[in-house]
Amino acid sequence: MAKKLYVGGLPYSTTEDALKEYFAQAGSVDTATIIIDKMSGRSKGFGFVEMTTDEEAQKAVEQFNGVEFEGRKLTVNEARPMEPRAPRRDGGFNRGGGFGGGQRRNNW
């Protein structure tokens, strides 16, 4: 069964292909995903690599955790399950600031 790894400390210029190729040194990589900021479209500096077996995942952690990759030191460990987030205080809508406006009137 595949094992998902968290990979932190990625250079912002790293591509998913480069990440997959790098981790292939430890074994078969199913997927490599870099997390992208929705607003800027840039990398957030971390991602996930899914190794084919638990043994390959453990080898990747031992081989790459704390090692420099493209000028930055990586943090590699087993990914934890995503925890539910608290609901947003604004109900999911951005209601802050902006320009005031008059009431909209129906001209019927």
Contact map, one row per residue, 1 for C-alpha under 8 A:
111000000000000000000000000000000000000000000000000111000000000000000000000000000000000000000000000000000000
111100000000000000000000000001000000000000000000011111000000000000000000000000000000000000000000000000000000
111110000000000000000000000000000000000000000000011111001000000000000000000001000000000000000000000000000000
011111000000000000000000000000000000000000000001111000001000000000000000000001100000000000000000000000000000
001111100000000000000000000000000000000000000001111000001000100000000000000111100000000000000000000000000000
000111110000000000000000000000000000000000000111100000000000000000000000001111100000000000000000000000000000
000011111100000000000000000000000000000000000111100000000000000000000000011110000000000000000000000000000000
000001111100000000000000000000000000000000001110000000000000000000000000011100000000000000000000000000000000
000000111110000000000000000000000000000000001100000000000000000000000001111000000000000000000000000000000000
000000111111010000000000000000000000000000001110000000000000000000001001110000000000000000000000000000000000
000000001111110000000000000000000000000000001000000000000000000000001111000000000000000000000000000000000000
000000000111110000000000000000000000000001111000000000000000000000000000000000000000000000000000000000000000
000000000011111000000000000000000000000000100000000000000000000000000000000000000000000000000000000000000000
000000000111111101100000000000000000000000000000000000000000000000000100000000000000000000000000000000000000
000000000000111111100000000000000100000000000000000000000000000000000000000000000000000000000000000000000000
000000000000011111110000000000011100000000000000000000000000000000000000000000000000000000000000000000000000
000000000000001111111000000000010000000000000000000000000000000000000000000000000000000000000000000000000000
000000000000011111111100000000000000000000000000000000000000000000000000000000000000000000000000000000000000
000000000000011111111110000000010000000000000000000000000000000000000000000000000000000000000000000000000000
000000000000000111111111000010110000000000000000100000000000000000000000000000000000000000000000000000000000
000000000000000011111111100000000000000000000000000000000000000000000000000000000000000000000000000000000000
000000000000000001111111100000000000000000000000000000000000000000000000000000000000000000000000000000000000
000000000000000000111111111010000000000000000000100000000001000000000000000000000000000000000000000000000000
000000000000000000011111111110000000000000000000000000000000000000000000000000000000000000000000000000000000
000000000000000000001111111000000000000000000000000000000000000000000000000000000000000000000000000000000000
000000000000000000000011111100000000000000000000000000011011001000000000000000000000000000000000000000000000
000000000000000000000011111110000000000000000000001100011001000000000000000000000000000000000000000000000000
000000000000000000000001011111000000000000000000001110010000000000000000000000000000000000000000000000000000
000000000000000000010011001111110000000000000000111100000000000000000000000000000000000000000000000000000000
010000000000000000000000000111110000000000000000111100000000000000000000000000000000000000000000000000000000
000000000000000000010000000011111000000000000001111000000000000000000000000000000000000000000000000000000000
000000000000000110110000000011111100000000000011110000000000000000000000000000000000000000000000000000000000
000000000000000100000000000000111110000000000011100000000000000000000000000000000000000000000000000000000000
000000000000001100000000000000011111000000111111000000000000000000000000000000000000000000000000000000000000
000000000000000000000000000000001111100000111110000000000000000000000000000000000000000000000000000000000000
000000000000000000000000000000000111110011110000000000000000000000000000000000000000000000000000000000000000
000000000000000000000000000000000011111111110000000000000000000000000000000000000000000000000000000000000000
000000000000000000000000000000000001111111000000000000000000000000000000000000000000000000000000000000000000
000000000000000000000000000000000000111110000000000000000000000000000000000000000000000000000000000000000000
000000000000000000000000000000000000111111000000000000000000000000000000000000000000000000000000000000000000
000000000000000000000000000000000001111111100000000000000000000000000000000000000000000000000000000000000000
000000000001000000000000000000000001110111110000000000000000000000000000000000000000000000000000000000000000
000000000001100000000000000000000111100011111100000000000000000000000000000000000000000000000000000000000000
000000000001000000000000000000000111100001111100000000000000000000000000000000000000000000000000000000000000
000000011111000000000000000000000110000000111110000000000000000000000000000000000000000000000000000000000000
000001111100000000000000000000000110000000111111000000000000000000000000000000000000000000000000000000000000
000001110100000000000000000000011110000000001111100000000000000000000000000000000000000000000000000000000000
000111100000000000000000000000111100000000000111110000000000000000000000000000100000000000000000000000000000
000111100000000000010010000011111000000000000011111000000000000000000000000000000000000000000000000000000000
011110000000000000000000000011110000000000000001111100001000000000000000000000000000000000000000000000000000
011110000000000000000000001111100000000000000000111111011000000000000000000000000000000000000000000000000000
111000000000000000000000001111000000000000000000011111011000000000000000000000000000000000000000000000000000
111000000000000000000000000100000000000000000000001111111000000000000000000000000000000000000000000000000000
111000000000000000000000000000000000000000000000001111111100000000000000000000000000000000000000000000000000
000000000000000000000000000000000000000000000000000011111110000000000000000000000000000000000000000000000000
000000000000000000000000011100000000000000000000001111111111000000000000000000000000000000000000000000000000
001110000000000000000000011000000000000000000000011111111111100000000000000000000000000000000000000000000000
000000000000000000000000000000000000000000000000000001111111110000000000000000000000000000000000000000000000
000000000000000000000000010000000000000000000000000000111111111000000000000000000000000000000000000000000000
000000000000000000000010011000000000000000000000000000011111111110000000000100000000000000000000000000000000
000010000000000000000000000000000000000000000000000000001111111110000000000111000000000000000000000000000000
000000000000000000000000000000000000000000000000000000000111111110000000000000000000000000000000000000000000
000000000000000000000000010000000000000000000000000000000011111110100000000000000000000000000000000000000000
000000000000000000000000000000000000000000000000000000000001111111100000011100000000000000000000000000000000
000000000000000000000000000000000000000000000000000000000001111111100000011110000000000000000000000000000000
000000000000000000000000000000000000000000000000000000000000000111110000111100000000000000000000000000000000
000000000000000000000000000000000000000000000000000000000000001111111000111000000000000000000000000000000000
000000000000000000000000000000000000000000000000000000000000000001111111110000000000000000000000000000000000
000000000110000000000000000000000000000000000000000000000000000000111111110000000000000000000000000000000000
000000000010010000000000000000000000000000000000000000000000000000011111000000000000000000000000000000000000
000000000010000000000000000000000000000000000000000000000000000000011111100000000000000000000000000000000000
000000001110000000000000000000000000000000000000000000000000000000011111110000000000000000000000000000000000
000000001100000000000000000000000000000000000000000000000000000001111011111000000000000000000000000000000000
000000111100000000000000000000000000000000000000000000000000000111111001111100000000000000000000000000000000
000001111000000000000000000000000000000000000000000000000000000111100000111110000000000000000000000000000000
000011110000000000000000000000000000000000000000000000000001100111000000011111000000000000000000000000000000
000011100000000000000000000000000000000000000000000000000000100010000000001111100000000000000000000000000000
001111000000000000000000000000000000000000000000000000000000100000000000000111110000000000000000000000000000
000111000000000000000000000000000000000000000001000000000000000000000000000011111000000000000000000000000000
000000000000000000000000000000000000000000000000000000000000000000000000000001111100000000000000000000000000
000000000000000000000000000000000000000000000000000000000000000000000000000000111110000000000000000000000000
000000000000000000000000000000000000000000000000000000000000000000000000000000011111000000000000000000000000
000000000000000000000000000000000000000000000000000000000000000000000000000000001111100000000000000000000000
000000000000000000000000000000000000000000000000000000000000000000000000000000000111110000000000000000000000
000000000000000000000000000000000000000000000000000000000000000000000000000000000011111000000000000000000000
000000000000000000000000000000000000000000000000000000000000000000000000000000000001111100000000000000000000
000000000000000000000000000000000000000000000000000000000000000000000000000000000000111110110000000000000000
000000000000000000000000000000000000000000000000000000000000000000000000000000000000011111110000000000000000
000000000000000000000000000000000000000000000000000000000000000000000000000000000000001111110000000000000000
000000000000000000000000000000000000000000000000000000000000000000000000000000000000000111111110000000000000
000000000000000000000000000000000000000000000000000000000000000000000000000000000000001111111000000000000000
000000000000000000000000000000000000000000000000000000000000000000000000000000000000001111111100000000000000
000000000000000000000000000000000000000000000000000000000000000000000000000000000000000001111110000000000000
000000000000000000000000000000000000000000000000000000000000000000000000000000000000000001011111000000000000
000000000000000000000000000000000000000000000000000000000000000000000000000000000000000001001111100000000000
000000000000000000000000000000000000000000000000000000000000000000000000000000000000000000000111110000000000
000000000000000000000000000000000000000000000000000000000000000000000000000000000000000000000011111000000000
000000000000000000000000000000000000000000000000000000000000000000000000000000000000000000000001111100000000
000000000000000000000000000000000000000000000000000000000000000000000000000000000000000000000000111110000000
000000000000000000000000000000000000000000000000000000000000000000000000000000000000000000000000011111000000
000000000000000000000000000000000000000000000000000000000000000000000000000000000000000000000000001111100000
000000000000000000000000000000000000000000000000000000000000000000000000000000000000000000000000000111110000
000000000000000000000000000000000000000000000000000000000000000000000000000000000000000000000000000011111000
000000000000000000000000000000000000000000000000000000000000000000000000000000000000000000000000000001111100
000000000000000000000000000000000000000000000000000000000000000000000000000000000000000000000000000000111110
000000000000000000000000000000000000000000000000000000000000000000000000000000000000000000000000000000011111
000000000000000000000000000000000000000000000000000000000000000000000000000000000000000000000000000000001111
000000000000000000000000000000000000000000000000000000000000000000000000000000000000000000000000000000000111
